[in-house]
Amino acid sequence: MTTLSSMLGKVDPRKEGLPMFGIGYSGSNMNEHFSLRVIDSNFNIAGSPWSAMSNSTNNYGQGMNADAMWNYSNASPDMGTMHTQLSSEQYGSYAAWLNSCHQHDQYPMGMYVDVSADGMMNGQTLHSFSYTKVHRGRYLINQVLPEGCRPRRYFQLHDNVFRECSGMGSLRYGFDSVQLGVYRDNTSHSVGRGSAGYNEKTKTLVTLHYSSTDVTVNRFVSTVDLNHCKNLVEFFDNATVTSSTGNRTGTSNTGDTVVVVGDNGYVACQYRHGNSLYADLIAPDNTYTAGFYSEVNGTTSYGTEQGTPYYNKMQLSWDGKWAAAFSAYYYYGSGILAHFFSTEDPRRYMTTAMTKTLGSVLMPIGPSGFMMASSDNTDSQSVYMNQYDFTNTDRTNHADTTVYSHTNDDGPTNIGSGGTLNPDMNPRNNLHGGYGTTCYPKFFTINQWPTDKAFAKA
């Protein structure tokens, strides 16, 4: 019998609407002023019950009702506050990390705080983050997924153990795991902390293991989709594996690599060494080419060896066609260093460096693009933001192509593969930071982008 669903085709239940983000401000220990707005991909305000709240200094109700882990007072909460400005003096502060690029990656749950589409806040419980095995950046894998999908299953690579957890609340305890030593074609090296990438279209998982600068590559191609398998054994038992070895640049932050597995079998591997980002290429036959991509240079900044939040991160565009691999330009989450890889052919790439010294974010926006924003003071001016639209950007050829840059000087930028997107260092859009005087806005991950167009326009 023909049904409407069979005629129209099956819709992936994971598919979300176009990206949204939250923008908020809190000042004076959160008990005087707080605002939180949810913004859609057209930069219109969607739903939010926190549109604006203002209390007198004698009314502590708002701060007391805030999330217990992110309260208004440094003495009361478990971890930090949401009113602290990120600066180089905030080393080791969760409050500073909350206001930085260390808050966001492709996973729908923010590292510290995320927000629902109707503006309700969700503070993560971070007690277990002190345990070595749960360092999110060193263990969660990167995924290239279909249009509109973000990871809803949490897979980790911890050296020779590949495990699945139920989500952010259970990163310490995996409910399913396999010993990769049983399946790996080459087990010569053992350090692999999240250095793995999965391409759902090709059902291909690539894992990297390290010893100093030496790299062991294992490529698993399965007949079973990792995101739809009954258990991990089903995926690996139905996979063929091939391997190779290579050499990366430098030894710092070994094991923390963003792995982007392309549709055509090429794999981009981006990692931090010193203050710069490097990226190597793995061919379909597993030939490892170090330094294939241009390096992106920063200044004094940190990687995973200096702390849990400083891991390299990846964001995926809504259409799944571009992966942004990025890290901080400066210290604790200021500025952005990034490679943009085509997921159809990762050899097609661009770089950027946003040399800011205030908290910064990189997030997907629109059907095929990313925004880079900074928490510059919005007193008498709007929010600092660069936006890149890759909708009409060639994803497979290596000739010059067009990227549409939404900055103060809107227009197309002609750029070749490996070229650099130079962000406007003073771009402004129509958004305000949330307060009329001194205001350092924060940006929040929305944990579910609604598909209801009426809601998005509310």
VOGU-3710 file (C-alpha; in Angstrom, 3 decimals, decimal comma):
1> mttlssmlgk> 0,000/0,000/0,000  1,325/3,408/-0,967  1,352/5,865/1,895  2,052/9,572/2,019  5,283/8,959/3,904  6,479/6,455/1,287  5,589/8,849/-1,519  7,413/11,740/0,068  10,293/9,653/1,342  11,327/8,974/4,895
11> vdprkeglpm> 12,364/12,036/6,894  15,335/11,600/9,202  13,914/12,128/12,714  17,176/13,774/13,734  16,809/16,566/11,155  16,476/20,001/12,701  15,501/23,416/11,378  18,071/26,029/10,418  20,584/26,948/13,141  19,765/29,287/15,989
21> fgigysgsnm> 21,899/30,708/18,766  21,350/32,413/22,083  22,788/35,775/23,013  22,725/36,968/26,576  24,054/39,529/29,011  24,358/39,473/32,754  25,827/42,153/34,948  26,279/43,159/38,579  26,354/39,591/39,874  23,246/38,638/37,846
31> nehfslrvid> 20,892/40,187/40,382  20,390/43,522/38,604  20,180/42,829/34,896  19,907/39,746/32,757  18,730/39,231/29,196  18,629/36,188/26,929  17,318/36,152/23,378  17,149/33,306/20,866  18,156/34,393/17,349  17,386/32,485/14,146
41> snfniagspw> 19,433/32,213/10,937  17,833/35,389/9,586  18,925/37,200/12,767  15,338/37,611/13,901  14,317/37,050/17,510  12,570/33,716/18,040  11,023/32,586/21,326  12,452/33,660/24,663  10,899/34,131/28,105  14,004/35,996/29,254
51> samsnstnny> 13,685/38,868/26,789  14,640/41,360/29,493  14,758/41,242/33,265  15,847/44,052/35,524  15,933/44,063/39,292  17,175/46,465/41,927  20,367/45,785/43,823  18,232/44,840/46,842  16,348/42,116/44,976  18,416/38,955/44,786
61> gqgmnadamw> 15,542/36,764/43,626  16,745/36,564/40,053  20,233/35,504/41,029  18,981/33,022/43,605  16,727/31,412/41,006  19,568/31,018/38,542  21,091/27,631/37,831  22,811/26,321/40,949  26,058/25,600/39,149  26,157/29,045/37,491
71> nysnaspdmg> 24,763/31,291/40,219  25,169/35,035/40,798  27,804/34,843/43,547  31,312/33,442/43,369  30,787/31,899/46,799  27,464/30,185/46,103  27,727/28,308/42,810  29,666/25,126/42,276  31,565/26,270/39,207  31,292/29,910/38,195
81> tmhtqlsseq> 29,158/32,856/37,194  27,757/34,130/33,920  28,657/37,765/34,413  32,461/37,557/34,187  34,202/38,986/31,150  36,819/36,760/29,535  40,346/38,122/29,756  43,849/36,802/30,090  43,558/37,175/33,860  40,830/34,523/34,098
91> ygsyaawlns> 43,010/31,416/33,909  41,268/28,284/35,093  37,913/30,010/35,486  34,757/28,294/34,300  33,229/31,761/34,090  35,841/32,675/31,504  35,431/29,441/29,551  31,681/30,023/29,407  32,343/33,253/27,512  34,724/31,762/24,963
101> chqhdqypmg> 35,046/29,448/21,979  35,496/26,624/24,507  31,719/26,642/25,085  30,771/25,350/21,620  31,350/22,498/19,186  29,150/20,396/16,871  27,400/18,618/19,745  23,957/20,020/20,639  24,732/20,233/24,346  26,981/23,172/25,237
111> myvdvsadgm> 30,154/22,431/27,149  28,873/24,400/30,140  25,491/26,013/29,434  23,083/25,525/26,533  19,631/26,918/25,852  16,373/25,509/24,490  14,694/27,122/21,488  12,250/28,861/23,822  15,052/30,337/25,891  15,261/28,023/28,899
121> mngqtlhsfs> 18,800/27,546/30,189  20,478/24,228/30,952  23,666/24,284/33,023  25,805/21,175/32,703  26,903/19,388/35,853  30,672/19,472/35,717  31,690/17,548/38,836  32,717/14,487/36,838  34,888/16,573/34,520  37,745/16,284/36,994
131> ytkvhrgryl> 38,079/12,618/36,057  40,647/11,967/33,347  38,433/9,741/31,202  35,698/12,287/30,665  37,655/15,163/29,193  35,166/15,958/26,496  37,572/17,388/23,948  40,020/14,512/24,118  37,429/11,799/23,756  34,292/12,650/21,736
141> inqvlpegcr> 34,667/11,932/18,014  33,825/14,250/15,090  31,008/13,313/12,726  30,064/14,273/9,153  26,288/13,885/9,096  23,316/14,414/6,746  21,618/17,776/6,264  20,227/19,286/9,443  21,651/16,626/11,772  23,875/16,974/14,812
151> prryfqlhdn> 25,311/14,048/16,827  22,654/12,475/19,035  24,784/9,495/19,972  27,949/10,176/21,953  30,927/8,069/20,848  34,322/8,318/22,497  37,794/7,128/21,605  39,996/6,602/24,646  43,235/5,030/23,481  42,292/1,421/22,621
161> vfrecsgmgs> 38,736/1,676/23,971  35,863/2,860/21,785  32,738/3,517/23,851  29,286/5,033/23,722  27,764/7,220/26,431  24,179/8,374/26,819  25,128/12,056/26,716  26,858/14,861/28,557  25,538/13,668/31,897  27,264/10,293/31,636
171> lrygfdsvql> 30,592/10,958/29,939  32,354/9,272/32,813  30,550/5,985/32,273  30,108/4,389/28,869  27,231/1,922/28,625  28,783/0,120/25,633  32,405/-0,358/24,615  34,778/-2,450/22,521  38,508/-3,045/22,735  39,867/-1,659/19,473
181> gvyrdntshs> 42,945/-3,822/19,763  40,722/-6,695/18,648  39,743/-4,894/15,441  42,647/-2,601/14,538  44,770/-3,656/11,610  47,784/-1,860/13,099  48,175/-1,534/16,864  51,704/-0,104/16,974  50,640/3,085/18,828  48,068/3,485/21,574
191> vgrgsagyne> 47,396/7,158/22,449  44,123/8,301/20,875  41,966/10,695/22,857  39,017/11,530/20,670  41,167/11,498/17,530  38,552/9,853/15,351  36,081/10,910/12,696  33,017/9,279/11,189  31,283/9,832/7,851  27,726/8,533/7,985
201> ktktlvtlhy> 27,233/8,576/4,208  30,093/6,135/3,636  29,845/4,375/7,033  33,555/5,046/7,505  35,308/5,531/10,842  38,939/6,678/10,893  40,930/6,461/14,131  44,352/7,944/14,830  46,767/6,736/17,489  50,030/8,405/18,398
211> sstdvtvnrf> 53,472/7,909/19,842  55,379/11,194/19,817  55,181/12,371/16,171  54,374/8,897/14,814  50,769/8,275/13,740  48,920/5,018/13,158  45,858/5,273/10,902  43,066/2,671/11,001  40,144/3,013/8,593  36,974/0,998/9,327
221> vstvdlnhck> 34,427/0,735/6,517  31,278/-1,022/7,735  28,050/-2,227/6,185  26,286/-1,004/9,341  25,779/2,670/10,179  27,452/3,568/13,469  24,586/5,905/14,389  21,977/3,197/13,822  23,795/0,095/15,061  22,297/-1,973/17,875
231> nlveffdnat> 25,651/-2,029/19,623  29,278/-1,289/18,825  30,153/-4,921/18,169  27,644/-4,925/15,286  29,440/-2,007/13,612  32,973/-3,368/14,028  32,106/-6,992/13,236  30,748/-5,836/9,878  33,677/-3,558/9,047  36,749/-4,079/6,918
241> vtsstgnrtg> 39,856/-2,357/8,219  42,965/-1,013/6,504  45,857/0,865/8,055  48,966/2,953/7,498  51,480/5,056/9,407  52,661/8,639/9,156  54,347/11,513/10,974  52,694/14,673/12,260  54,300/18,042/13,025  55,503/18,418/16,619
251> tsntgdtvvv> 54,595/16,532/19,759  52,426/18,931/21,776  48,770/18,032/22,417  49,324/14,539/21,044  46,081/12,650/20,636  43,803/15,690/20,278  42,979/15,862/16,561  39,901/16,951/14,635  39,299/14,232/12,036  37,090/15,134/9,040
261> vgdngyvacq> 36,277/12,074/6,907  35,274/13,166/3,404  32,694/11,585/1,137  35,446/10,762/-1,387  37,672/8,950/1,115  40,126/11,779/1,781  40,555/12,696/5,447  41,674/16,003/6,967  43,418/15,849/10,368  43,798/19,155/12,198
271> yrhgnslyad> 45,715/19,587/15,450  47,449/22,205/17,581  51,203/22,345/18,025  52,507/25,263/20,047  50,437/28,338/19,208  49,507/27,256/15,686  47,108/24,887/13,947  48,449/22,279/11,545  46,574/19,896/9,294  47,595/16,707/7,485
281> liapdntyta> 45,881/14,716/4,733  45,093/11,000/4,521  44,352/9,689/1,013  41,775/6,948/0,276  44,632/4,417/0,188  45,685/5,714/3,669  48,813/7,495/2,410  49,605/10,065/5,100  50,825/13,505/3,938  52,015/15,802/6,724
291> gfysevngtt> 51,685/19,547/6,161  49,340/19,247/3,183  47,330/22,213/4,464  48,492/25,735/5,303  49,144/26,279/8,983  47,197/28,965/10,836  49,280/30,938/13,310  48,139/32,375/16,613  49,803/33,928/19,616  50,102/32,715/23,221
301> sygteqgtpy> 47,306/30,171/23,560  46,633/26,714/24,925  45,802/23,155/23,896  44,537/20,128/25,780  47,824/19,677/27,635  47,026/22,898/29,516  43,454/21,945/30,433  40,257/20,135/29,511  38,445/22,940/27,671  41,272/23,836/25,309
311> ynkmqlswdg> 40,654/20,999/22,883  40,395/21,511/19,128  36,775/21,753/18,055  34,639/21,154/14,992  31,392/22,681/13,772  29,428/21,310/10,806  27,370/23,535/8,515  23,627/22,813/8,525  23,754/21,206/5,061  26,659/18,993/6,165
321> kwaaafsayy> 28,859/20,220/3,304  31,500/22,143/5,281  33,387/21,389/8,497  35,035/24,174/10,480  37,924/22,921/12,631  39,031/25,621/15,046  40,809/26,630/18,212  41,576/29,811/20,147  43,860/32,512/18,769  44,776/33,877/22,197
331> yygsgilahf> 44,967/32,402/25,684  41,709/31,057/27,123  39,250/31,243/24,248  39,805/34,610/22,567  39,789/34,923/18,807  39,536/32,095/16,283  42,026/30,071/14,223  40,249/27,815/11,726  40,340/25,595/8,674  37,147/25,209/6,631
341> fstedprrym> 37,105/21,780/4,922  34,693/20,615/2,235  33,162/17,334/3,405  32,749/16,202/-0,215  36,479/16,628/-0,855  38,511/17,761/2,201  41,362/18,798/-0,096  39,172/21,836/-0,858  39,705/24,171/2,082  40,141/27,721/3,326
351> ttamtktlgs> 41,605/29,241/6,484  40,862/32,207/8,702  42,319/33,947/11,750  40,207/36,296/13,851  42,818/37,973/16,016  40,618/39,101/18,889  41,590/39,224/22,557  38,055/38,905/23,907  35,868/35,825/24,128  34,913/34,530/20,678
361> vlmpigpsgf> 32,651/31,899/19,133  32,309/30,027/15,840  28,858/28,598/15,099  26,867/27,376/12,082  24,356/29,828/10,637  22,039/29,633/7,660  21,823/26,685/5,241  25,563/26,539/4,513  27,684/28,907/6,521  29,287/29,950/9,783
371> mmassdntds> 29,443/33,021/11,968  32,343/34,210/14,083  31,372/36,569/16,882  33,171/38,251/19,757  32,065/39,555/23,136  33,260/43,113/22,443  31,573/45,776/24,530  28,275/46,691/22,825  27,877/50,000/24,622  26,553/52,347/21,873
381> qsvymnqydf> 27,244/49,795/19,133  25,938/46,456/17,929  27,404/42,952/18,217  30,743/42,156/16,570  30,155/39,415/13,996  31,577/38,008/10,755  29,381/35,706/8,670  30,525/33,483/5,790  28,037/31,949/3,354  29,351/28,917/1,425
391> tntdrtnhad> 26,079/28,135/-0,377  27,518/28,807/-3,840  31,109/27,893/-3,012  32,636/25,099/-5,072  33,288/22,080/-2,859  35,319/19,781/-5,105  37,432/21,763/-7,577  40,565/23,602/-6,581  40,164/26,699/-8,725  39,090/30,100/-7,418
401> ttvyshtndd> 35,528/30,221/-6,164  33,187/32,617/-4,386  32,451/32,964/-0,695  29,844/35,522/0,283  31,124/37,584/3,201  28,525/39,351/5,348  30,464/42,122/7,069  30,431/45,894/6,875  31,282/45,525/3,175  28,846/42,850/2,038
411> gptnigsggt> 29,828/41,059/-1,108  31,462/38,053/-2,725  35,075/37,180/-2,012  36,956/35,327/-4,751  39,213/32,777/-3,119  41,139/29,706/-4,216  41,551/26,424/-2,393  43,907/27,009/0,504  43,235/30,740/0,459  42,621/32,880/3,524
421> lnpdmnprnn> 39,348/34,523/4,498  40,325/37,786/6,171  37,638/38,755/8,681  36,620/42,375/9,095  38,053/43,339/12,466  35,198/45,745/13,239  32,045/44,286/11,671  28,660/45,046/13,181  25,229/43,606/12,622  21,793/44,658/13,858
431> lhggygttcy> 21,955/42,830/17,192  22,472/44,589/20,498  24,268/42,977/23,393  21,374/43,145/25,849  22,096/46,244/27,910  22,382/49,957/27,250  25,764/50,680/28,818  28,823/48,466/29,362  27,866/45,033/28,041  29,934/41,996/27,076
441> pkfftinqwp> 27,501/39,569/25,414  27,678/35,795/25,708  26,638/33,270/23,081  24,815/30,004/23,736  24,286/26,751/21,842  20,625/25,937/21,149  20,139/22,262/21,935  17,308/21,697/19,422  16,737/23,847/16,337  12,949/23,797/15,731
451> tdkafaka> 11,557/22,759/12,366  8,349/24,714/12,950  8,679/27,838/10,786  5,926/29,559/12,718  7,929/29,126/15,928  11,114/30,372/14,291  9,330/33,572/13,271  7,534/34,051/16,592
//
